[in-house]
Amino acid sequence: MSVTHTTPSPNWRGWLRRPSVLVALGLLLALALVWGVTLFQANQPKSLDQRAHEVASQLQCPICNGESVADSPSGLASEMRSLIRQKLSQGESEQQVIQYFESRYGDTILESPPAQGFTLMIWLPPALMLALGAYVVFVLGREWGAAPAVAQAPSEDEALDLSDDERRRLREALLREMEQDEGMSFGARDLRKGHA
């Protein structure tokens, strides 16, 4: 007689009913949708005004505190926006225009300073926090995966396999517990007398 081992087929319906799987699938779908829309918009040709606004958004106004050239109402920012537009219309790239202003004003003109030297300190904490968060998710995921399974109630077939003596003892224990909880007599004593 030969023994054959069969591997159980995956229960996809069971997996899809789990809330964590549904949330993960929803997040994945939302991320794919955002990524697709962003990719589509990035591939569209930009007008001169859009390009000028993007460059102006990357430069800080030298006389305004914390405002970009695109958002600042100052006269200097207005002149800088006109110069950006003029240079872009003459065929210079966005990067060339940014480098022009960086050569005149230094790294402080940039909204996002380069990740080098002292400004590297600005970029390290978010990266470290991201790495720490990934580590915590990894460790918690392993612990949750290794958690013991919750005990399940026996099925009807298993419950029917009880002997008469086992059923009587379980019924007595249940009735005793109900009497203690409710303070009323449910006949556990009578049940014991009748079977004694």
Secondary structure, 3 states (H helix, E strand, C coil): CCCCCCCCCCCHHHHHCCHHHHHHHHHHHHHHHHHHHHHHHHCCCCCHHHHHHHHHHCEECCCCCCCECCCCCCHHHHHHHHHHHHHHHCCCCHHHHHHHHHHHHCHHHECCCCCCHHHHHHHHHHHHHHHHHHHHHHHHHHHHHHCCCCCCCCCHHHHHCCCHHHHHHHHHHHHHHHHHHHCCCCCHHHHHHHHC
